[in-house]
Amino acid sequence: MTPRLSDTARAEALTQLAETGWQPVTGRDAIRKVLKFRNFSEAWGFMSRLALVAEKLNHHPEWTNVFNLVDITLTTHDCDGLSDLDVKLARAADRLSAGAETLGPEDPLVCACMNGG
């Protein structure tokens, strides 16, 4: 079983990840980030690249994709909370999503397809 992050490691990781747009999920020990790409192809390409990293880590995100938006939630189910695997996958997502816009909690989730393309 993958161990949960210690309180100290969790606080440090969340502080660092918040700088790149990751936010805690209310009611869960999880983090979330919403990325807006220029188009579907860029969003899908990002997901394909991150999927390869996830396979290598044997750790898979909860995510959805609508046209140019990718909504990612990370948590480790076997420890029911955040683990080092989530931090590694979040950092990989940050590296692979260069050029994408990070949407904040106050931003409407409106993909390019909903406003003319």
N, C-alpha and C positions, 0 to 999 in steps of 0.2 A: 504494500500500500504506500502511496506517495504521501509524505508528511505535509501537513499544513505549514504555512509560513509562521514563524514565531511572531509575537506581537511587534518586536523590534524590527525584524526583517520586513514584515508587512507594512509597517509605517514608513520605513525607508523606501520600499519599492513603490508604494502608492504616491509618495511625494515626488519621486522621479518620474513615474508614469503620468502623473497629472500634468507635468510640464509639456507632454506631447498629446494631451487631450483625453487620456483615459480617465474615466469617472467611476466611482463606486456605484454599485447597483443597490438601490433601496430594497431592504428586506432579504438580501442575499450576500454571502461572502464571495463577491464576483466583481469584475470590472467590465466596462463597456466603452466602446468607441464607435462613432458613426463617421464613415468616410464618404466623401462625395468626389467622384472622378469626373473627367470631362465627358465620358461616354460609357456605354455598356462594355465595349471591348476592353477598355482600360480597367474597369471594375472586375471583369471576368479574368483578365490576365493576372491582376493582383491576387485574386482568390486562388487561381491555379498555382501561382508561385508559393503562396502561403500554405496551400494544401500539401505541397511537397515537404515543407519544413515540419508541418504538423505530423505527417507520416513518419518522418525521421525521429521526431520526439515521442511518437505514439501518444499524442495528445491533440485532441481535435476541438476546434471552436464551435460554439453555438453561433450561427450566423445566418443572415438573410441578405438577399440581393434583389433590389428592384431597380432595373435599368442601370443608372450610374451610382446608386447608393449601396454601400455595404455596411451592415450593422453587425458588429462583432461583440459577443459576450464571452468572457473567459472565466472559468472556474474549474476546479478539479473535482469531479464527481466522486471518486473513490475516497476522498478525505473530506468531502462536503465543504469545500472552501478553497481559498487561494493557496497555490503551491508555487514552487520555483518554476514548474513547467508553464504556468500562466505568465509569469514574468518573462521567461524566455520567448514564449510565443508572441507576447505583446511587443517586445523589442524587435522581433523579426518582422512583425506587421508594420511597425514604425519605419524600419529600413526599406521595406518593400513598397511602401505607399508614398514614397517621395513624390511630391507634385499634387497629391490629392488634398482636398480641403477637409479639415476636421470640423464636423458640426458639433456645436455645444448643445446642452440640454434645452436651451431656450430657442434654438433654431428649428424651424419647421422642417419636417422630413418630406421635402418636395423634390422629386427627381426631375431631371431635365425633360423627361417625356411628359411631364404634367404642365410644363410651361412653354410648350412649343418646340422643345427639342434641343 
